Amino acid sequence: MVTRPLIVVRVAHFAMALLVVVACTVLNWLLIRWLTPTDVAMVYLLGVMVTAVYYERPVSIVAALLSFLAFDLFFVPPTLTLRFGSTQYLITAVVLLIVGLVTSALASRVRREAQTAARAELAANEERIRSSLLASISHDLRTPLAVIAGSASSLRENAERMSLEQQNQLLEIIYQGSLSMSTEVSDLLEMTRLHTGRVTLDRQWYPLEELVGAALERCRAVVGTRAVTVDLPQEMCQLNVDGVLIEKLFVNLIENAALHTPADTPIEIAATREQNMLVVAVRDRGPGLPPGTEELIFEKFERGARTGLSSGSGLGLSICRAIADLHGAAVTARNRPEGGAEFTVRLPLERAPQMPAST
């Protein structure tokens, strides 16, 4: 993005002040037969107020001074001179100038207060995120670290007295803890990358079947032996998306369904076409969502009830929302009438390029 030099921006702002005064002068000139001198001054004052709202104080002061001069020059007899023909016109012009200056000062003050409040709100939000991030790191990484360290210590000190099955159990705990830590760190880095605006989408054409299949393959360990049904449209759906990110979105939704539901309950993945949208739903048969949390769960560091080695950083669904926003898509959640939760992704469909006919 090209940034204009500050001097160019300032000149453009002062040019706009001049343009506003010219517009007010033309309007007054067209309506002069129906306006009194006070009405003419009010039109100029309106222009000064508009300038004060959108630009900094020096610009609005220039607009007030130019309005004062234009009122005297074009509408106070004798016209085209800077001499006031009567005290009444002089008072009206002076009041116009004073009110314009006061208005610009008040607008400037309101703008500063609004900017201060916005900065304070941004700082408070950043502090909240920082605190949540530290809490997430301290808890969600410390817990698997403690489990890994404890298991490794037991294995090192008592390996000779343990059976092979006991040793394998400890090794499995260490392995699962390592995977949990890797997932937590990956989610934290992904969330930071997505929310700093440093992501450039690598859009390519992907079949929906390929994206869903790759996501299921990555989720094999988490899904385990539970039944997974997939119902996709018979006609091939091509998506112009960043394949890595959309696959990550599907992975997070499938893992979310697996981690928040009993191990013997099924997961359903279904897709339908609705006009120019592709609707992909991931459904489970778990306890569902607490009422009123359908939007809250997409906030950063919001956790649901989860079993396993780690309670999770609460970033998975937030990452889904960020990826969807980047693609102009939408992801929502609701409770199913028959029980369980349903997460829906609405992806825009584009016409895939036609392949050249072979000769």
N, C-alpha and C positions, 0 to 999 in steps of 0.2 A: 504494500500500500504506500502510495506517494504522499508525503506530508508536506504541505505548503509552508514556506517560511513564515514566521510570526509577523513580519512587517507586511507581507501580502495579506494575511488574514485581517490585520488591523485596518489596512487601507480599504479592504472590502467592506468591513463593518461601517467605517465612516461614509463610504459611498452609499451604503444602504440607508444611513441616516439622511443623506442628501436626497436620495430617491423618495423617501417617505415624505419629506417636506415638499418636494416637487409634486407628488401625488395629492397632498392636501391642498396645495395651491391651485392645481387644476380643478379639483373638486369644488373648492370655494368659488373659483371663477365661473364654473358652469352653473352654480346655484346662487350667485350673488344677488339676483333680483328678489330671492325669497329669504335671504339671510340678513340678520342684523349684525353689527360689528362683534357683538358678544358671541353670536353663533359661529362666526368665522373663527374667532379665537378658540372656541370649543373644538372645532375640527382640527386645528393645529395641535391643541392639547391632547386630543385622541391619538394623533400621530406620535407625539412625544411619549405617551404612555406605552404605545405598542413598541417603540424603540427601546424604552427602559426595561420592558419585560424580557426582550430577546437578546439585548446586548449589554455590555459593561457600562459603567457609569460615565466615563468620558464621552462615549458615543451618544448617550442620551442627553448629556449636557450640550453637545454640539447641535443636536436636533432641536433642543429648546431655544438656543441662540439663533439658529437659522429660522425657526418658526417666528420668533420675535421680529427679526429683520424682514422676513417675507410679508408678515402681517402689515408692518409699517409701509413697506415699499409698494405693495400692490393693492392694499385695501384701505389705507388711511389717506384722506385728502390732505395735501396734494399728493397724488400717486406718483410713483417712480422717483420719489425723493425720500430722504430720511428725516423729514420734518413733520411733526405731529400738528395737525390743524386745530385740534382742540384738546382740552385737558381730559375729556371723556375718553378719547382714543388713547391718550398717553397712559391713563390709568388701566384701561383694558389690556394694553400691550405689556405693561409692567406686571400686572397680575398674571398674564399668560406666562411670562418669563419666570416669575417666582414659583408659580404652581408647577411648571415644567421642571424646574431645578429640584423642588422638593420631591416631586414624583420620582425623578431619577434617583435621588438619594434613598428614598424608601424602597424602591425596587431593587437597588443595589444591596441594601441591607438585608432584604428578604432573601435575595439570591445567595448571599454569603451564609446566612443562617441555614438555608436549605442545604447548601454544600457541606457545611459543618455537620449538620444532622446526618447527611448521607455518608460522610466519612466515618462518623461515629458508629453508625449502623453497620457499615462495612467492616470496621475494625472489630466490633462486637461479634459479628458473624464469623470473621476469620479466627477470632480467639476461641469461639465455641467449637469451630471445626478443629482447631489445633488441640484443644483440650480433649475432644472426642478421639482425635487421632492418637494422642499420647495414651489415653485410657485404653484404646483398642490395642496399641502396640504392647503396653505394659501387661494387659490381661491375656489377649489372644495369642501373643507370642511367648509370654512367660509360661503359660499353662502347658503347651506342648513341649517347651524346652525342659520344664521340670519333669514331665513324664519321660521324655527321652533320656534325660540325665539319670533319673532313678532306675529306669530299665537297664541302661548301659552299665550303671554301677552294680546292679544285682547280677547282671550277666558276667561282669569281670570278676567279681568276688566269689560268686557261688556257682560258676559254670561247672566245676567238677562234681558238685553234689546235685546238679539238676539233670533231669531226664532230657532226651532230645526234644520231646514235645514241649516241655517248659521253655527250653532255649528258643525254640521256633516261635513260641508265643511272645516272648520278649522281643525277639527280632521283628515280629510283625508289628508290635506296638511302636517300636522305634521307627520302622518304615512308615507307618500311618502318621506318626507325629511329624516326620520329615515332610510328607506330602501336605499335611495341614499347614505347616509353616510356609511351605513354598506357595500354597494357594493364597494365604493371607498376604504375604509380601507382594505377590503378583497383583492381587486386587488393589492393594494400596497404591502401587505404582501405576496401574491402569487408571484408577480413579483420578490420580493427580494429573496424568497425561490428558485425559479426556476433558477435564475441567479447566485446564490452563489454555485451551484453544490452540494447542500445538499439533492437532491432528489434521492431516490432509488425507481425505478419503481416496483410496485406490479402487475406484469403481471399475468393475468388470462384470461380464454376464455369467451368472451361475445358475444351474438348475436347482430348484428348491430341494429335490431329492438328495442332491450332493451335499448341500449345507446341513440338512437334517441328519443324514447318515453320518457325516463327519462328527457332528455334535454328539450323537449317540455313542459313537466309537470312543470319544474322549470321556464320556460319562460312564463307561462300562463298569469301572471299579465302584463308583458311588451307587449306581443303580442296582448292582448285584444281581440276584436271581429273580427279582420281581418282574412281573409281566409288563411289557411295554407294547402298546398297540399304536400303529401309525396309519393314518387315513389321509392320503394326499390326493389332489385332483388327478384324474386319469390323464388329462392333457398336460403336457410338459409346461411348467411355469418357469420362465427365465426372469431372474432378478438382477437389475443393474445396481450392485451394491459392493461395498468393501467386504469381501468374503471372510476375511479373518475376523472382522468385528461382528458381523452378523452371526457367524458360527459361535463366537464368544457369547453373544446374546442368547442363542438357543441353549448353549451349554449351561449358562447360569440359571435359566428357567428350569431346565431338566434337573440340575443338581438341587435347586431350591425345592422342587417337588419331592425329590428323593430324601432330602435331609430333614424335611418337616413332616413326614408321614411314616406310618408303621411300615416295616420292611416287607410285610406280606400284602401290601395294597398295590394295585396297578397304577400305571401312568399312561395317559392317553395323549397322543399328539395328532392333531387334526388341522387341516388347512382347507379353506374354501375361498372362492373368488366372489367378490362383491363389487360389481362394476369395475372401476379402475384401481381396486385395492385387493391385496392378498391378505387374508386374515388367517393367522397361524395361532392356534390355541394349544396350551399345555395344561392338561387337567390332571388332578389327583383325587384320591378318595380319603384324604386325611381329615383332620379336625376343622379345616377351614380357617378363615381369617377372623380375628376379633372384630366385631362390628365397629365401623368408623375408622378402620386402619387401612382401607383400600388404597388410599393415596399416601398415607404416612409411611408405609413400608418401602416406598421408593426413595425416601430420604436417606442421606448418608448416615451410616452407623446405627440404623434401626435394625434390631434383631427380632427374629421370631423364635418360637420354642424349637430347640434343635437338640438332637442327641449326638453323641460322638465325642471325640477327643477335644474339640474346640467348639466354643459357642459361636464362632464366626465373627467377622468384622462388621457384618451388616452392610457390606458394599456391593454385594452381587446384584441386587435389584436396582440399586442406584446406577451401577454401570450399565445395566440394561436400558434404563431410561435415557442415559447420556448417549448411548449408541443409537437408540431410536431417534432422538432429537437430531443427531447429526445427519440422519438419512431422511429427515422429513417424515418420519413414521411416528407411531404412538404405541405405547405399551400400557395396558390397564390390568386391573385385578378385580375379581369379584368372587363371592361365594356361590357355589352351585346349589340349586334348589334340592338336588338329590344328595347333597353332602360333598364336602371337599372344596377345593379352590380351583379357579380357572384364571390363567394368565394369558392375555391376548395381545398379539402384536399385529398391527395394521401397517403393512408395507405398501407404498405406492407401486403400481405396476406400470411399466413403460413398454412400448412396442419394441421387441427385440429386432436387431438388424437382420435383414434377409441374407441368407447365405447365397453366394453366386452359384448359378446352375452349372453343373459339370457338363462339359462338352465331350 
